[in-house]
């Protein structure tokens, strides 16, 4: 965990925000709470951030599994399942706007630690063979 981010925010990032791009998509939803968006509309709207439709669809699936957005055919809508999630998204937005370098470093550090854990578990399985 980055000492400059709260434990709550670091845990939220670890479980629900795999990349800076995912943070941007989630914050886009939060800034447009009452609108329904398709993945295609999100890709177009978040420019200059570059994202592909399949990538946004993957983030949306993760956000749905995490209780952050909901399906609302033909698209998706911001729908945090709890006040705690709403507060975590607010804290993410604050960090994104006020401490972007700290947030970016934390997201990459968390992602790197996940990759290292995966790599370590893979190496353990190979050594057991």
C-alpha positions in Angstrom: 0.0 0.0 0.0 1.2 3.5 -0.8 1.5 5.4 2.5 0.0 8.5 0.9 -3.3 6.8 0.2 -5.7 5.5 2.8 -5.9 1.8 3.4 -9.5 1.9 2.3 -8.6 3.4 -1.0 -5.7 1.1 -1.6 -7.9 -1.9 -0.9 -10.6 -0.5 -3.2 -8.0 -0.1 -6.0 -6.7 -3.6 -5.3 -10.1 -5.2 -5.7 -11.8 -3.0 -8.3 -9.5 -0.7 -10.2 -6.8 -2.7 -12.1 -5.4 0.2 -14.2 -5.4 4.0 -14.5 -7.7 3.5 -17.5 -10.2 1.6 -15.4 -10.1 4.5 -12.9 -10.9 6.9 -15.7 -13.9 4.8 -16.8 -15.2 4.4 -13.3 -14.9 8.1 -12.6 -16.6 8.8 -16.0 -19.6 6.8 -14.7 -19.5 8.7 -11.4 -19.6 12.1 -13.1 -22.5 11.0 -15.3 -24.6 9.3 -12.6 -28.0 9.3 -14.2 -27.0 8.4 -17.8 -26.9 5.1 -19.4 -23.8 4.5 -21.6 -22.8 1.7 -24.0 -19.1 0.7 -24.1 -18.8 2.4 -27.5 -20.1 5.7 -26.1 -17.7 5.5 -23.2 -14.7 4.9 -25.5 -15.7 8.0 -27.5 -16.5 10.2 -24.4 -13.3 9.5 -22.4 -11.0 10.8 -25.1 -8.1 11.8 -25.0 -7.7 8.7 -22.9 -7.4 5.8 -25.3 -9.5 2.7 -24.7 -10.9 0.0 -26.9 -14.5 -1.3 -26.7 -13.3 -4.8 -25.5 -11.2 -3.2 -22.7 -14.1 -1.0 -21.6 -16.4 -4.0 -21.6 -13.9 -5.9 -19.4 -13.8 -3.0 -17.0 -17.6 -2.8 -16.9 -17.8 -6.5 -16.1 -15.4 -6.0 -13.2 -17.4 -3.0 -12.0 -20.6 -5.0 -12.2 -19.0 -7.8 -10.2 -17.8 -5.3 -7.7 -21.2 -3.6 -7.3 -20.2 -0.3 -8.9 -22.2 -0.2 -12.1 -25.3 -2.1 -13.2 -26.6 -3.2 -16.6 -29.4 -1.0 -17.9 -30.0 -2.1 -21.5 -28.8 -1.0 -23.9 -25.9 0.0 -21.7 -24.7 0.5 -18.2 -25.3 3.0 -15.4 -23.4 4.1 -12.3 -24.9 2.2 -9.3 -22.7 1.7 -6.2 -24.2 -1.1 -4.1 -23.3 0.6 -0.8 -22.4 3.9 0.8 -18.9 2.5 1.5 -18.4 2.0 -2.3 -19.8 5.4 -3.0 -17.3 6.9 -0.5 -14.4 4.9 -2.0 -15.3 6.2 -5.5 -15.3 9.7 -4.1 -11.9 9.2 -2.5 -10.6 7.8 -5.8 -11.9 10.9 -7.6 -10.3 13.2 -5.1 -7.0 11.4 -5.5 -7.3 11.4 -9.2 -7.8 15.2 -9.2 -5.6 16.3 -6.3 -2.8 13.7 -6.2 -2.6 12.1 -9.6 1.0 11.1 -9.4 0.5 9.4 -6.0 -2.6 7.6 -7.4 -0.8 6.5 -10.6 2.1 5.2 -8.6 -0.2 3.3 -6.2 -2.2 1.7 -9.1 1.0 0.5 -10.8 2.5 -0.7 -7.5 -0.6 -2.7 -6.7 -0.8 -4.1 -10.3 2.9 -5.0 -10.1 2.4 -6.8 -6.8 -0.5 -8.8 -8.3 1.7 -9.8 -11.2 4.5 -10.8 -8.8 2.1 -12.9 -6.7 0.9 -14.6 -9.9 4.4 -15.2 -11.1 5.5 -16.6 -7.7 2.5 -19.0 -7.6 3.3 -20.1 -11.2 7.0 -20.8 -10.2 5.8 -22.8 -7.2 3.6 -25.0 -9.4 6.5 -25.5 -11.8 8.8 -26.5 -9.0 6.3 -29.0 -7.7 6.3 -30.9 -10.9 
